Amino acid sequence: AVVDMDNYIDYIIANSYGQPSDWPGNNFRAGKKRNTVGAKWKFFVWDAEWTLRQGEQQGSPLSSLSGDEPTHIHTALQNYQPYKDAFSVRMNRAFKTTAGDAGSGSLLPASVQTRFQAAMGRFDDLIFSESARWGYMAKTVPYTKSDPSYLPGQTQGDWDRSAGYILNTWFPERDPVFRNAFQNAGLYTPVP
């Protein structure tokens, strides 16, 4: 094989989970070590700012697997039993915590929420300057971080309100939709 299939399946899972609206037809990267015998192509999430958008947590993760590059590999293999088995193994790794496997359970709601909160904490102080820089961009009412007088009836600014929505609504609602879609497609058999 010339493609690192575990990496590729993880790439498909990650992008399908986040629902980036401009993928797969845009914003994908793949690479391999040149001058290394047996090097395999690896795929990388790239430019995924159009992800975790409001309402998309209910969208089918299968809808973006249309056969466009780079999902054409998945489309070609989705009915091939060894691929389906490998996909199910990677899904189980993402949704089941295994002692000694640092990457296991990475898409469990609590794991996703914890990483998201940590990331938001790293950017918290920077958002004030970013909202000052871009706050009026294409908006009559400027973007804000936590302005309680932002809009009538709103108690939080854009950043806090959006982060809270993703944390408390998007992630919990995404989990069953995501798992069920792949299970119904025969690509995920949960292992107890």
Buried (B, 14 or more C-beta within 10 A) or exposed (E): EEBBBBBBBBBBBBBBBBBBBEBBEEBBEBEEEEEEEEEBBBBEBEEBEBBBBEEBBEBBBBEBBEEBEBBEBBEEBBEEEEBBEBBBBBBBBBBBEEEEEEEBBBBBBEBBBEEBEEEBEEEBEEBBEEBEEEBEEEEEEBBBBBBEEBEEEBEBBBBBBBBEBBBEEBBBBBBEBBBEBBBEBEBBBEEE
